[in-house]
Amino acid sequence: MSGLLKTNAELAQIVQENYVIVLIDVDKGHNQDVVKRYGNPTSFGLPVLVVLDTDGTQLTTQDTGKLEEGDHHDPAKVKAFLEKWRKPKPDKK
């Protein structure tokens, strides 16, 4: 997933303009306080996406398996997810 977000130019731009990516190691018991704080998102498996607002409030948790097509993450599904959860752009007046 992180590779796709870097190598796909369209997704990389969406991420750069709307998100701060934080990779958290939760393997072998690491950072269990973070896992608990966000409702055990690793129960979906890894990788998993947790989207927070600017205040740190959890907006959604996404099992990345639902963003896959065959054996890879589908750029169109990932884009739809990122667009859905990004902060709304202010209206141009």
Long-range contacts (C-beta under 8 A, 24 or more apart in sequence): 1-47, 1-49, 1-64, 1-67, 1-73, 1-78, 2-47, 4-72, 4-73, 4-75, 4-78, 5-78, 8-75, 8-78, 10-75, 10-79, 11-75, 11-78, 11-79, 11-82, 14-79, 14-82, 14-83, 14-86, 15-82, 18-82, 18-86, 18-87, 19-82, 19-86, 49-81, 51-85, 53-87, 54-87, 59-85, 60-85
